[in-house]
């Protein structure tokens, strides 16, 4: 787990999408990255790192 003032990077945001699609709840994803659940929600609503969903889709399709 990362320290409390950690900011999600674009790579983290891609991982947030992948974890979400795998059925993890937002609070579980937030704990994984050491951030508030609101930061995860911002990613999933497209308010932070808006291109991360597309990158995650491409990454998921490669596997």
C-alpha positions, 0 to 999 in steps of 0.5 A, a space after each residue: 500500500 502506498 502513502 496517504 498523499 499518493 496520487 494515481 498515475 495514468 498507469 494506476 488508472 489503467 489498473 483501476 479499470 482492470 480491477 473494476 472489470 474483474 469485479 473489485 469494489 471501489 473501496 477495495 481498489 482504493 485500499 490497494 492503491 492507498 487512496 480515498 475511494 473518491 479518487 477511484 470513482 473519479 477515474 471510473 467517471 472519467 474525471 481523472 485520466 480520461 484516456 485510461 479506459 481506452 488504454 485498459 480496453 486495449 490492454 485487456 484485449 491483448 490478453 
